[in-house]
Amino acid sequence: MTDYVITVPGTFVHGITDAQRSSVERKLRPQDPANTDFGESEELSLLTVQDVNTFSVRLEVEAASRSEAEANAVRLVSAALRDSGFSEEDAPLGPAAVTGIDREF
């Protein structure tokens, strides 16, 4: 198994409140990439929201393959958004991408 740092982009169609942001971050905190060597060196934030309500979520995901890591990250982000009051239409996601790989040889 390998630890991947995955970035999942999206858009908050109607914006995001401070309470919703805190909820999303709390639900995703166990996958915070700051816990990886890559996350520490790059100073990655768990959730970044731009002025135009686009966002990026960066997660640490352990998986056997890149595609499995990307799929797991999308599932985690989707669940956190749903549990925080966002439907798929309120916060559509873009394609996940590997931002980094943290493995020991």
C-alpha positions as CSV (number, residue, x, y, z in Angstrom):
1,M,0.0,0.0,0.0
2,T,1.1,3.5,-0.8
3,D,0.1,6.9,0.7
4,Y,-1.1,9.2,-2.0
5,V,-1.9,12.9,-1.7
6,I,-4.9,13.5,-3.9
7,T,-6.4,16.8,-4.9
8,V,-10.1,17.0,-5.6
9,P,-11.4,20.3,-7.2
10,G,-14.9,21.6,-7.2
11,T,-17.2,24.6,-7.0
12,F,-19.5,25.8,-4.3
13,V,-22.4,27.0,-6.5
14,H,-24.1,29.0,-3.8
15,G,-21.0,29.7,-1.6
16,I,-20.0,28.2,1.7
17,T,-20.6,29.4,5.2
18,D,-18.0,29.3,8.0
19,A,-20.0,26.6,9.8
20,Q,-20.2,24.5,6.6
21,R,-16.5,24.9,6.0
22,S,-15.7,23.8,9.6
23,S,-17.9,20.8,9.2
24,V,-16.2,19.7,5.9
25,E,-12.8,20.2,7.4
26,R,-13.7,18.3,10.6
27,K,-15.1,15.3,8.6
28,L,-11.9,15.2,6.5
29,R,-9.3,15.9,9.2
30,P,-8.2,12.2,9.5
31,Q,-7.0,12.4,5.9
32,D,-5.2,15.8,6.3
33,P,-2.1,15.7,4.0
34,A,-0.1,17.7,6.5
35,N,0.5,14.4,8.2
36,T,2.7,13.3,5.2
37,D,6.3,14.4,4.4
38,F,5.0,15.8,1.1
39,G,2.2,17.7,2.9
40,E,4.6,19.2,5.4
41,S,7.2,20.3,2.9
42,E,4.6,21.8,0.5
43,E,2.5,23.3,3.4
44,L,-0.7,21.8,1.9
45,S,-4.1,22.9,3.2
46,L,-6.9,20.4,3.6
47,L,-9.5,22.8,2.0
48,T,-8.7,25.8,0.0
49,V,-11.6,28.1,-1.2
50,Q,-10.9,30.8,-3.8
51,D,-12.8,34.1,-4.2
52,V,-15.0,32.7,-7.0
53,N,-16.1,29.7,-4.8
54,T,-14.0,27.2,-6.5
55,F,-12.2,24.9,-4.1
56,S,-9.6,22.2,-3.8
57,V,-9.5,19.5,-1.2
58,R,-6.2,17.7,-0.6
59,L,-6.3,14.3,1.1
60,E,-3.9,11.6,2.2
61,V,-5.3,8.3,1.0
62,E,-3.7,4.9,1.4
63,A,-4.3,2.6,-1.6
64,A,-2.8,-0.1,-3.7
65,S,-3.0,2.0,-6.9
66,R,-3.4,5.5,-8.2
67,S,-6.9,4.9,-9.6
68,E,-8.0,3.4,-6.3
69,A,-6.6,6.4,-4.4
70,E,-8.4,8.9,-6.6
71,A,-11.7,7.0,-6.4
72,N,-11.4,6.8,-2.6
73,A,-10.7,10.5,-2.3
74,V,-13.7,11.4,-4.4
75,R,-15.9,9.2,-2.2
76,L,-14.5,10.8,1.0
77,V,-15.0,14.3,-0.3
78,S,-18.5,13.6,-1.6
79,A,-19.5,12.1,1.8
80,A,-18.1,15.0,3.7
81,L,-19.8,17.5,1.5
82,R,-23.1,15.6,1.7
83,D,-22.9,15.3,5.5
84,S,-22.2,19.1,5.7
85,G,-25.4,20.0,3.7
86,F,-24.2,20.1,0.1
87,S,-25.9,18.2,-2.6
88,E,-24.0,17.1,-5.7
89,E,-25.6,20.0,-7.6
90,D,-24.5,22.5,-4.8
91,A,-20.9,21.4,-4.9
92,P,-20.0,19.6,-8.1
93,L,-16.6,17.9,-8.1
94,G,-14.0,17.8,-10.9
95,P,-11.6,15.0,-11.6
96,A,-9.3,13.9,-8.8
97,A,-5.5,14.0,-9.4
98,V,-2.5,12.7,-7.6
99,T,-0.6,15.6,-6.1
100,G,2.1,13.5,-4.4
101,I,3.2,10.1,-3.4
102,D,4.5,9.4,0.1
103,R,6.1,6.0,0.3
104,E,9.0,4.5,2.1
105,F,11.4,2.3,0.2
